[in-house]
């Protein structure tokens, strides 16, 4: 029954939880290395399978925020180094 529901959702254009999670994870790519992305993706899908979409979504959005902050801090450091030189 569950597989039928997933198939109906796919055919009607509704995204599955895995599709939604993939979209969320794709937004982290500009902020991390490929290795970090693959590790985080594996962890997110393990969470999805174990605890469900909401927990996996929380993980993905938290990771996105942390990576974005890290990228911003690195950019600020680079700009500070350029201003010193």
N, C-alpha and C positions, 0 to 999 in steps of 0.2 A: 504493500500500500504506500509506503514512504517513497519508494522509487517511482511509483506512478505520480505521486504529488510533485516530485522533483521534475519529472518529465513534463508535466502540465505547466509548471512554472517556467521551464526553459522555453517551451513552445509559445507561451503567451508573453514572453519578453521579460518576465520577472527574474531577477537575479537570485541565484542560490546563495546560501551563506558563504560557500567557498569562493564564488565569484566576487561577492562584496568584499571579502577579506583580501582577495588578490588586488582589487582596485585600491583598497586602503594601503596595502603594502607597496604598491607601485609608487605611491607618493613619497616614499622614503628614499627611492633610488638616487635622487640628486644629492643626498646628504650622507651617503655611506659608500663603502667599497662594495664590490660584488660579493666578496666573502662574507662581509657583515650582513648584506642583504639576504644571501642564501641561508645563513644561520638563523637570522631573525624570521625568515619565512618558514623554515622548518619548525621553529619553536611556536610560531603563531598557529600553524596547522596542527601541531600536537595539542595545543591548548584548545583549539576548535573541536578536535575529536574527543578530548577528555572532558572539557567543561562547557562547551557550547560557544555560540557566536558572540554573545555579549562580552564574555571574558576575553575572547580572542580579539574582539574589536577594541576593548580597553587596552590590551597589550599593544596592539598595532598603533593606536593613537598616541599612547604614552611614548612608545619608541620613536614615532615621528617627531613629537615635540622635543624629545631629548636630542635627537640627531640634528634637528634644525637649530637648537640652541648651540650645540657643539660647533656646527658649521658657522654660525654667526660669530661665535667667540674666536674661532680660528681666523675668520676674515678680519675681525677687529685687530687681532694680534699682527696680522700681516700688514694692515694699514698703519699700525703704530710703528712697526719696523721700518716701513718706507718713509714715514715722516721723520724718523730719527736720522736716517742715512742721507 
